[in-house]
Amino acid sequence: MKKEKILVTCALPYVNGLPHLGHLAGCLLPSDVYARFNRLVGNEVLYIGGTDEHGTPSELGAKKEGIDVLEYTTKYHNLHKDIYKKFNLSFDYFGRTSAQENTELSQQIARELAKNGYIEEREVEQVFSIDDNMFLPDRYITGTCPYCGAINARGDQCENCTKVLDPKDLIEPRSSVSGSTNLEVRKTKHLYLKLSKLSDKVRDWVNTRKWNKLTLGIANKWLDEGLDDRCITRDLKWGIPVPTDVFPDMKDKVFYVWFDAPIGYISITKELLGDGYKNWWLESCGAGDEKYVEFMGKDNVPFHSIMFPATLIGANPDYKKVDTLKGLSYLNFNGGKFSKSAGRGIFADSAIAEFPADYWRYWLIKNAPETDDTDFTFERFAEEINKDLNDVLGNFVLRVLKFYNSKIGSTLQHNPANSEKEIAVKAELKTRIESYTNYLSQMEFRKAMAELRAIWVLGNTYIDEMAPWTVFKTDAEKSGEILAFAMNLMRIFLVLAKPVIPETAEKILTALHTSGDWIFDVEVEMNSITKGHEFEVPSSVFTKITPEKVMELNEKYNAKK
């Protein structure tokens, strides 16, 4: 199998507040599973993440807590980092858009855009909140969307129809800071990225991409409606300063967070690798040989399929652009949206306190919102964790190891059986592994999880049909060979599951005293555990979720029917 060089990124979570299950399902967990899978198969992977830290929300959050904005963003960056560690997200580096590297690269790219004629200074009219005594960033103006009628559309984008908006388009606009409608339009100067001038180049580039239907549909919708020039500066203090050597009239202006945040992928790589970042981000330095994959919720797709690529195309054709952008829909909570302010839904910090990370990882990947929005309920969660993890995988592991240990001992006295039945099982296993690995390589997570479960079921079916506990009564040797074969199946099950449930997989592999390496030869793998091999019996694998626990969770997290 030819080895690949793969750069993996996902949406940078905004530092203001912690993520909920929807954020995990929509980009964080799929990107981690994909990165882990590619490491498993031997590809060279660089998995980059970080917090998006600039803009008004951080300023307001810091003010509310009575601390400096840098102290505030550092606090929440560390909270994000800790949560993702608990969920076993395997970032090679988790950085920050407020780092000096991002300031330098964002200013550099702005200079390149200006040199190439893609930035223009304009005097514009902007919404000013008299009661808040500030120009309002687009996202802090709320009103009714003129296109779909959603009543809580933001001034930069309607989350309901994904239409990009100008604040002046909103019907009955109000300040999201104070709720005030005492707004007026004032003149100020800003920089604009000339997307209209870049439109043809961006379309030509998009036409070369092999993206999923959701992503390609959103990108083409933008292009077909026509790209409007986009303001890329703001009247704020917390942000990357506009370089006045090129833009002398832009003193006290900062770049719009949507301009500098995607550049953060490049700068965070530079945080980690220094000048070695060029090997991943400049095609002349080797980035052209890699595959660059991004994972985004559908609300972020327009910015990463159009705006960020346009920025790179306009600045320097040498920058690496995304090859595969995996767009995902939303995960809803019991028929509605997650809302921390309303106390509705379960957020990452609470989720990890309720159940081990692998429970959440398995369910969220199995139910990844790949084409349509998916609904989370505690009833569905409990049912699938109990049936799949407990009754299929966990049951197989414990009854094989416990029976062998109780009847024969903790040192294997047999080699795996290899009769006609085992040969047939290995043939089916090989076919299913090929399907599973193909689905994961194509980022079709639901199909991959269905195949993984079918692989686990294959082991249970084998052990049920061969009934070693019955065979043992008359032929202890044959029973031992059947169980040895089952232990080798078990090892393969766990290796395949490592990208999804890494903690459990490592726990059982450790008990088996075997490695989690994979060499893609079923015949060889099925003889990894042979006569003389020692193992341990884990006290437990998974714990069932009771109906009483489901009732408690529904009451606790406001999952009203």
C-alpha positions as CSV (number, residue, x, y, z in Angstrom):
1,M,0.0,0.0,0.0
2,K,1.4,3.4,-1.1
3,K,2.0,5.7,1.9
4,E,0.5,9.2,1.8
5,K,1.4,12.5,3.4
6,I,-1.8,13.9,4.9
7,L,-2.5,17.3,6.6
8,V,-5.7,17.2,8.7
9,T,-7.4,20.2,10.2
10,C,-10.9,21.0,11.5
11,A,-12.9,24.1,12.4
12,L,-11.1,26.0,15.1
13,P,-13.5,26.2,18.0
14,Y,-14.1,29.7,19.3
15,V,-12.4,30.3,22.6
16,N,-15.5,31.9,24.2
17,G,-17.2,28.9,25.9
18,L,-16.8,25.2,25.7
19,P,-18.1,22.9,22.8
20,H,-21.2,20.8,23.0
21,L,-21.8,17.4,21.4
22,G,-22.7,19.1,18.1
23,H,-19.2,20.6,17.8
24,L,-17.7,17.2,18.5
25,A,-19.9,15.4,16.0
26,G,-19.6,18.1,13.3
27,C,-15.8,18.4,13.0
28,L,-13.7,17.5,16.0
29,L,-14.3,13.7,16.3
30,P,-14.5,13.0,12.6
31,S,-11.1,14.7,12.0
32,D,-9.6,12.8,14.9
33,V,-10.9,9.4,13.7
34,Y,-9.6,10.1,10.3
35,A,-6.2,11.2,11.6
36,R,-5.9,8.1,13.8
37,F,-7.0,5.8,11.0
38,N,-4.3,7.2,8.7
39,R,-1.6,6.8,11.3
40,L,-2.8,3.2,11.8
41,V,-2.3,2.4,8.2
42,G,1.1,4.0,8.1
43,N,0.5,7.3,6.5
44,E,2.4,10.4,7.6
45,V,-0.1,12.6,9.3
46,L,0.0,16.1,10.7
47,Y,-3.2,16.9,12.6
48,I,-3.5,20.6,13.5
49,G,-6.1,22.2,15.8
50,G,-6.4,25.3,18.0
51,T,-8.6,28.0,19.4
52,D,-10.0,30.9,17.4
53,E,-9.5,33.8,19.8
54,H,-9.9,37.3,18.3
55,G,-13.0,39.4,18.0
56,T,-15.8,41.0,20.0
57,P,-16.9,37.9,22.0
58,S,-13.5,37.6,23.7
59,E,-13.6,41.3,24.5
60,L,-17.0,41.1,26.0
61,G,-16.3,37.8,27.8
62,A,-13.2,39.3,29.4
63,K,-15.1,42.4,30.4
64,K,-17.9,40.3,32.0
65,E,-15.3,38.4,34.0
66,G,-13.4,41.5,34.9
67,I,-10.0,40.2,33.5
68,D,-7.7,41.2,30.7
69,V,-8.6,39.8,27.4
70,L,-5.4,37.8,26.9
71,E,-5.8,36.3,30.4
72,Y,-9.4,35.4,29.4
73,T,-8.5,33.8,26.1
74,T,-5.6,31.9,27.8
75,K,-8.0,30.6,30.5
76,Y,-10.5,29.3,27.9
77,H,-7.8,28.0,25.5
78,N,-6.5,25.8,28.4
79,L,-10.0,24.6,29.2
80,H,-10.5,23.6,25.5
81,K,-7.2,21.9,25.4
82,D,-8.0,19.9,28.6
83,I,-11.5,18.9,27.3
84,Y,-10.1,17.6,24.0
85,K,-7.4,15.7,25.9
86,K,-10.1,14.0,27.9
87,F,-11.9,13.1,24.7
88,N,-8.6,11.6,23.4
89,L,-8.4,14.0,20.4
90,S,-4.9,13.3,19.0
91,F,-3.8,16.7,17.8
92,D,-0.2,16.8,16.9
93,Y,-0.4,20.4,18.1
94,F,-3.2,22.5,19.5
95,G,-2.3,26.2,19.1
96,R,-3.9,29.7,19.2
97,T,-4.8,32.3,16.6
98,S,-3.6,35.0,19.1
99,A,0.0,33.7,18.8
100,Q,2.6,35.9,17.3
101,E,3.0,33.6,14.3
102,N,-0.5,34.3,13.3
103,T,0.0,38.0,13.5
104,E,3.0,37.8,11.3
105,L,1.5,35.5,8.7
106,S,-1.9,37.4,8.5
107,Q,-0.1,40.7,8.0
108,Q,2.2,39.0,5.4
109,I,-0.8,37.6,3.5
110,A,-2.6,41.0,3.6
111,R,0.5,42.6,2.1
112,E,0.6,40.0,-0.6
113,L,-3.1,40.6,-1.4
114,A,-2.5,44.3,-1.6
115,K,0.5,44.0,-3.8
116,N,-1.6,41.8,-6.2
117,G,-4.5,44.3,-6.3
118,Y,-7.0,42.2,-4.2
119,I,-7.4,44.6,-1.3
120,E,-9.1,48.0,-1.5
121,E,-9.6,50.7,1.1
122,R,-13.2,52.1,1.2
123,E,-15.1,54.6,3.2
124,V,-18.2,52.7,4.3
125,E,-21.3,53.1,6.4
126,Q,-21.3,50.8,9.4
127,V,-23.8,50.2,12.2
128,F,-23.0,52.0,15.4
129,S,-24.8,51.3,18.7
130,I,-25.3,54.5,20.5
131,D,-26.2,52.8,23.8
132,D,-23.1,50.5,23.6
133,N,-20.9,53.4,22.3
134,M,-19.3,51.1,19.7
135,F,-19.3,50.0,16.1
136,L,-21.0,46.6,16.1
137,P,-19.3,43.7,14.4
138,D,-21.6,42.0,11.9
139,R,-22.1,39.0,14.1
140,Y,-23.3,41.2,17.0
141,I,-26.2,42.6,15.0
142,T,-29.2,40.4,15.1
143,G,-32.4,40.6,13.1
144,T,-34.7,38.8,10.7
145,C,-33.2,37.2,7.6
146,P,-34.5,38.9,4.5
147,Y,-34.1,35.6,2.5
148,C,-35.6,32.9,4.7
149,G,-37.3,34.9,7.5
150,A,-35.3,33.4,10.4
151,I,-35.7,35.8,13.3
152,N,-32.3,35.4,14.9
153,A,-30.1,35.8,11.8
154,R,-26.7,37.4,12.5
155,G,-25.3,40.3,10.5
156,D,-22.6,38.2,8.9
157,Q,-24.6,35.0,8.1
158,C,-27.9,33.4,8.5
159,E,-27.3,30.0,10.1
160,N,-30.7,28.8,9.0
161,C,-30.2,29.2,5.2
162,T,-26.3,29.8,5.3
163,K,-26.8,33.0,3.2
164,V,-24.0,35.5,3.8
165,L,-25.4,38.8,4.9
166,D,-24.6,42.4,5.4
167,P,-25.9,43.9,8.6
168,K,-27.9,46.5,6.7
169,D,-29.8,43.6,5.1
170,L,-31.4,42.6,8.3
171,I,-35.0,43.4,9.1
172,E,-35.5,45.0,12.5
173,P,-31.9,44.9,13.6
174,R,-30.8,45.1,17.2
175,S,-27.5,45.0,19.2
176,S,-26.6,41.5,20.4
177,V,-24.5,43.2,23.1
178,S,-27.3,45.0,24.8
179,G,-30.5,44.3,22.8
180,S,-30.8,47.9,22.0
181,T,-32.4,49.0,18.8
182,N,-30.9,52.5,19.2
183,L,-28.6,52.0,16.2
184,E,-27.4,54.4,13.5
185,V,-25.2,54.1,10.5
186,R,-21.9,56.1,10.6
187,K,-19.1,56.4,8.1
188,T,-15.7,54.7,8.7
189,K,-12.9,53.3,6.6
190,H,-12.2,49.6,6.1
191,L,-10.3,47.2,3.9
192,Y,-12.2,45.0,1.5
193,L,-11.1,41.7,0.0
194,K,-12.0,41.9,-3.7
195,L,-13.7,38.5,-4.0
196,S,-15.5,39.7,-7.1
197,K,-12.2,40.0,-8.9
198,L,-11.1,36.5,-7.6
199,S,-14.4,34.8,-8.5
200,D,-13.3,33.2,-11.7
201,K,-10.1,31.8,-10.2
202,V,-12.0,30.5,-7.3
203,R,-14.6,28.8,-9.5
204,D,-11.9,27.2,-11.6
205,W,-10.2,25.9,-8.5
206,V,-13.5,24.6,-7.0
207,N,-14.2,22.7,-10.2
208,T,-11.1,20.7,-9.6
209,R,-12.2,19.6,-6.1
210,K,-13.8,16.2,-5.4
211,W,-15.9,17.2,-2.4
212,N,-19.0,15.6,-0.9
213,K,-22.5,16.8,-2.1
214,L,-23.1,19.0,0.9
215,T,-19.8,20.9,0.6
216,L,-19.9,21.3,-3.2
217,G,-23.5,22.4,-3.1
218,I,-22.7,25.2,-0.6
219,A,-19.6,26.3,-2.5
220,N,-21.4,26.4,-5.9
221,K,-24.4,28.2,-4.3
222,W,-22.0,31.0,-3.3
223,L,-20.4,31.2,-6.7
224,D,-23.6,31.1,-8.6
225,E,-25.1,33.9,-6.5
226,G,-22.0,36.0,-7.2
227,L,-19.1,36.8,-4.8
228,D,-19.4,40.2,-3.2
229,D,-16.3,42.0,-2.0
230,R,-15.9,41.3,1.7
231,C,-14.8,43.7,4.5
232,I,-11.8,42.2,6.3
233,T,-11.2,44.8,9.1
234,R,-13.0,45.9,12.2
235,D,-13.0,48.8,14.8
236,L,-11.8,46.7,17.7
237,K,-8.8,46.5,20.0
238,W,-8.5,42.7,20.4
239,G,-7.3,41.4,17.1
240,I,-4.4,41.4,14.6
241,P,-3.4,45.0,13.8
242,V,-3.6,46.1,10.2
243,P,0.0,46.9,9.0
244,T,0.1,50.6,8.6
245,D,3.2,50.4,6.4
246,V,0.9,49.3,3.6
247,F,-2.4,50.8,4.9
248,P,-1.5,54.1,6.6
249,D,-5.1,55.1,7.1
250,M,-5.9,51.9,9.0
251,K,-4.4,52.9,12.4
252,D,-6.4,51.3,15.3
253,K,-8.1,48.8,13.0
254,V,-7.7,45.0,13.3
255,F,-8.4,42.2,10.9
256,Y,-11.8,40.6,10.9
257,V,-11.6,37.3,12.8
258,W,-12.8,35.4,9.7
259,F,-9.7,36.7,7.8
260,D,-7.1,35.7,10.4
261,A,-8.7,32.6,11.9
262,P,-8.2,30.2,8.9
263,I,-4.7,31.6,8.4
264,G,-4.3,30.1,11.9
265,Y,-4.0,26.6,10.4
266,I,-0.8,27.8,8.8
267,S,0.5,29.8,11.8
268,I,-0.3,27.0,14.2
269,T,1.8,24.6,12.0
270,K,4.5,27.2,12.3
271,E,4.2,27.3,16.1
272,L,5.0,23.6,16.0
273,L,7.5,23.3,13.2
274,G,9.1,26.8,12.8
275,D,10.2,27.2,9.2
276,G,9.3,23.5,8.7
277,Y,5.7,24.7,8.2
278,K,6.6,25.5,4.6
279,N,6.9,21.7,3.9
280,W,3.2,21.5,4.6
281,W,1.9,24.8,3.3
282,L,4.1,25.8,0.4
283,E,3.8,23.7,-2.7
284,S,7.3,24.6,-3.8
285,C,8.6,23.2,-0.5
286,G,6.8,19.8,-0.8
287,A,3.2,20.6,0.2
288,G,2.2,19.7,-3.3
289,D,2.8,16.0,-2.6
290,E,0.4,15.9,0.3
291,K,-3.3,15.5,0.7
292,Y,-4.9,18.3,2.7
293,V,-8.2,17.4,4.4
294,E,-10.5,19.7,6.4
295,F,-13.6,18.9,8.5
296,M,-16.3,21.5,8.9
297,G,-19.8,21.9,10.1
298,K,-22.0,23.2,7.3
299,D,-22.1,26.7,8.7
300,N,-18.3,27.0,8.4
301,V,-18.2,25.5,4.8
302,P,-18.7,28.8,2.9
303,F,-15.7,30.4,4.6
304,H,-13.4,27.4,4.0
305,S,-14.6,26.5,0.5
306,I,-14.6,30.1,-0.8
307,M,-13.2,32.8,1.4
308,F,-10.0,31.2,2.7
309,P,-9.1,29.6,-0.6
310,A,-9.7,33.0,-2.3
311,T,-7.4,34.6,0.2
312,L,-4.6,32.1,-0.5
313,I,-5.2,32.2,-4.3
314,G,-5.1,36.0,-4.3
315,A,-2.0,36.2,-2.0
316,N,0.3,33.6,-3.4
317,P,-0.5,30.6,-5.7
318,D,2.2,28.6,-3.8
319,Y,0.1,28.2,-0.7
320,K,-1.5,24.8,-0.3
321,K,-5.3,24.7,-0.6
322,V,-7.6,22.1,0.8
323,D,-8.0,19.0,-1.3
324,T,-10.9,17.4,0.5
325,L,-13.4,19.5,2.6
326,K,-15.6,17.1,4.5
327,G,-18.8,19.1,5.4
328,L,-21.2,17.8,8.0
329,S,-24.6,18.9,9.0
330,Y,-25.8,19.6,12.5
331,L,-26.4,17.4,15.5
332,N,-29.5,18.5,17.3
333,F,-30.5,17.7,20.9
334,N,-33.8,16.0,21.4
335,G,-35.4,17.8,18.4
336,G,-33.9,21.2,19.0
337,K,-30.7,23.1,19.2
338,F,-28.1,23.0,21.9
339,S,-28.3,26.1,24.2
340,K,-26.1,26.6,27.1
341,S,-27.9,29.8,28.1
342,A,-31.2,27.9,28.2
343,G,-29.6,25.0,30.0
344,R,-30.5,22.7,27.2
345,G,-28.3,20.0,25.9
346,I,-25.1,18.4,27.2
347,F,-21.8,20.1,26.7
348,A,-18.4,18.5,26.5
349,D,-17.4,19.1,30.1
350,S,-20.6,17.6,31.4
351,A,-20.6,14.7,28.9
352,I,-17.1,13.5,29.9
353,A,-18.2,13.6,33.6
354,E,-21.2,11.3,32.8
355,F,-19.6,8.6,30.7
356,P,-16.1,7.6,29.4
357,A,-15.0,9.3,26.2
358,D,-15.2,6.1,24.1
359,Y,-19.0,5.9,24.7
360,W,-19.4,9.4,23.2
361,R,-16.9,8.9,20.5
362,Y,-18.5,5.7,19.3
363,W,-22.1,7.0,19.3
364,L,-21.2,10.4,17.6
365,I,-19.2,8.8,14.9
366,K,-21.7,6.0,14.3
367,N,-24.4,8.8,13.9
368,A,-22.2,11.4,12.2
369,P,-24.5,14.0,10.5
370,E,-22.9,13.4,7.1
371,T,-25.9,14.3,4.9
372,D,-28.7,15.5,7.1
373,D,-29.1,16.8,10.6
374,T,-29.0,14.1,13.2
375,D,-30.9,14.1,16.5
376,F,-29.4,13.1,19.8
377,T,-31.5,11.6,22.6
378,F,-30.3,9.8,25.7
379,E,-32.7,6.9,24.8
380,R,-30.9,6.4,21.4
381,F,-27.5,6.8,23.0
382,A,-28.2,4.2,25.8
383,E,-29.7,1.8,23.3
384,E,-26.8,1.8,20.9
385,I,-24.1,1.8,23.6
386,N,-25.8,-1.1,25.3
387,K,-26.4,-3.1,22.1
388,D,-23.1,-2.4,20.3
389,L,-20.4,-1.9,22.8
390,N,-21.8,-4.0,25.7
391,D,-23.7,-6.8,24.0
392,V,-21.5,-7.3,21.0
393,L,-17.9,-6.2,21.6
394,G,-17.7,-6.3,25.4
395,N,-19.6,-9.6,25.6
396,F,-17.3,-11.2,23.1
397,V,-14.1,-10.1,24.9
398,L,-15.2,-11.2,28.3
399,R,-16.7,-14.6,27.6
400,V,-13.7,-15.7,25.5
401,L,-11.1,-14.6,28.0
402,K,-13.0,-15.6,31.1
403,F,-13.8,-19.1,29.9
404,Y,-10.2,-19.8,28.7
405,N,-8.8,-18.4,31.9
406,S,-11.2,-20.4,34.2
407,K,-10.8,-23.7,32.4
408,I,-7.3,-23.7,31.1
409,G,-5.3,-20.7,32.5
410,S,-3.9,-17.3,31.6
411,T,-1.2,-18.8,29.3
412,L,-2.4,-20.0,25.9
413,Q,-1.9,-23.7,25.5
414,H,-3.2,-23.9,21.9
415,N,-2.7,-22.5,18.5
416,P,-5.7,-21.1,16.6
417,A,-8.0,-23.5,14.9
418,N,-7.8,-23.5,11.1
419,S,-10.5,-25.8,9.8
420,E,-12.9,-25.1,7.0
421,K,-15.0,-22.9,9.3
422,E,-12.1,-20.7,10.4
423,I,-11.0,-20.4,6.7
424,A,-14.5,-19.1,5.8
425,V,-14.5,-16.7,8.7
426,K,-11.1,-15.3,7.7
427,A,-12.3,-14.9,4.1
428,E,-15.3,-12.9,5.3
429,L,-13.2,-10.9,7.7
430,K,-10.8,-9.9,4.9
431,T,-13.7,-8.7,2.8
432,R,-15.2,-6.7,5.6
433,I,-11.9,-5.1,6.6
434,E,-11.4,-4.0,3.1
435,S,-14.8,-2.3,3.1
436,Y,-14.2,-0.8,6.6
437,T,-10.8,0.7,5.6
438,N,-12.2,1.9,2.3
439,Y,-15.1,3.7,4.0
440,L,-12.8,5.4,6.5
441,S,-10.3,6.5,3.8
442,Q,-13.3,8.1,2.0
443,M,-14.6,9.6,5.3
444,E,-17.9,7.7,5.1
445,F,-18.2,7.3,8.9
446,R,-21.6,5.8,9.2
447,K,-20.9,3.1,6.6
448,A,-17.6,2.4,8.3
449,M,-19.2,2.0,11.7
450,A,-21.8,-0.3,10.3
451,E,-19.0,-2.4,8.9
452,L,-17.1,-2.3,12.2
453,R,-20.1,-3.6,14.1
454,A,-20.6,-6.3,11.5
455,I,-17.0,-7.4,12.0
456,W,-17.7,-7.6,15.8
457,V,-20.8,-9.6,15.1
458,L,-18.8,-12.0,13.0
459,G,-16.8,-13.0,16.1
460,N,-19.9,-13.5,18.2
461,T,-21.5,-15.6,15.5
462,Y,-18.4,-17.7,15.2
463,I,-18.2,-18.3,19.0
464,D,-21.9,-19.1,19.2
465,E,-21.8,-21.6,16.4
466,M,-18.6,-23.3,17.6
467,A,-19.7,-23.3,21.3
468,P,-16.3,-23.9,22.8
469,W,-17.9,-24.3,26.3
470,T,-19.8,-27.3,25.0
471,V,-16.9,-28.7,23.0
472,F,-14.7,-28.5,26.1
473,K,-16.7,-31.2,27.8
474,T,-15.6,-33.8,25.2
475,D,-12.6,-32.3,23.4
476,A,-10.6,-29.8,25.5
477,E,-8.0,-29.4,22.8
478,K,-10.4,-28.4,20.1
479,S,-12.1,-26.0,22.5
480,G,-8.8,-24.4,23.2
481,E,-8.1,-24.0,19.5
482,I,-11.4,-22.4,18.9
483,L,-10.8,-19.9,21.8
484,A,-7.3,-19.2,20.5
485,F,-8.8,-18.3,17.1
486,A,-11.3,-16.1,18.9
487,M,-8.5,-14.3,20.7
488,N,-6.9,-13.5,17.4
489,L,-10.2,-12.2,16.1
490,M,-10.4,-10.1,19.3
491,R,-7.1,-8.5,18.6
492,I,-8.1,-7.6,15.1
493,F,-11.4,-6.2,16.4
494,L,-9.5,-3.9,18.8
495,V,-6.9,-2.7,16.3
496,L,-9.7,-1.8,13.9
497,A,-11.5,0.0,16.6
498,K,-8.5,2.0,17.8
499,P,-9.4,5.1,15.7
500,V,-12.9,5.2,17.3
501,I,-12.6,3.9,20.8
502,P,-8.8,4.3,21.5
503,E,-8.9,4.0,25.3
504,T,-10.9,0.8,25.4
505,A,-8.9,-0.7,22.5
506,E,-5.6,0.0,24.2
507,K,-6.9,-1.3,27.6
508,I,-7.9,-4.7,26.1
509,L,-4.8,-5.0,23.9
510,T,-2.7,-4.4,27.0
511,A,-4.6,-7.2,28.8
512,L,-4.0,-9.4,25.8
513,H,-0.2,-8.5,26.0
514,T,-0.2,-7.7,22.3
515,S,0.5,-4.7,20.2
516,G,-2.0,-2.5,18.2
517,D,0.1,-2.6,15.1
518,W,-1.6,-3.6,11.8
519,I,0.2,-5.1,8.8
520,F,-2.8,-5.7,6.5
521,D,-2.5,-9.5,6.1
522,V,-5.4,-11.3,7.8
523,E,-3.6,-14.7,7.7
524,V,-0.6,-13.3,9.5
525,E,-2.7,-11.3,11.9
526,M,-4.8,-14.3,12.8
527,N,-1.6,-16.0,14.1
528,S,-0.4,-13.1,16.3
529,I,-1.5,-14.9,19.5
530,T,-0.3,-18.5,19.7
531,K,0.7,-21.2,22.1
532,G,2.7,-19.8,25.1
533,H,1.2,-16.4,24.9
534,E,0.1,-14.9,28.2
535,F,-2.9,-12.7,28.8
536,E,-5.0,-11.1,31.5
537,V,-8.8,-10.9,32.0
538,P,-10.0,-7.3,32.3
539,S,-12.5,-6.9,35.2
540,S,-14.9,-5.1,32.8
541,V,-15.1,-3.6,29.4
542,F,-18.2,-1.5,29.3
543,T,-21.1,-0.8,31.7
544,K,-24.7,-0.8,30.6
545,I,-26.7,2.4,30.8
546,T,-29.9,1.8,32.8
547,P,-33.3,3.2,32.1
548,E,-33.1,5.0,35.5
549,K,-29.9,6.7,34.3
550,V,-31.6,7.8,31.1
551,M,-34.4,9.3,33.1
552,E,-31.9,11.1,35.3
553,L,-30.1,12.5,32.3
554,N,-33.2,13.7,30.6
555,E,-34.2,15.6,33.7
556,K,-30.7,17.0,34.3
557,Y,-30.1,18.3,30.8
558,N,-33.6,19.5,30.0
559,A,-34.4,17.0,27.3
560,K,-38.1,17.8,27.3
561,K,-40.4,15.7,25.2
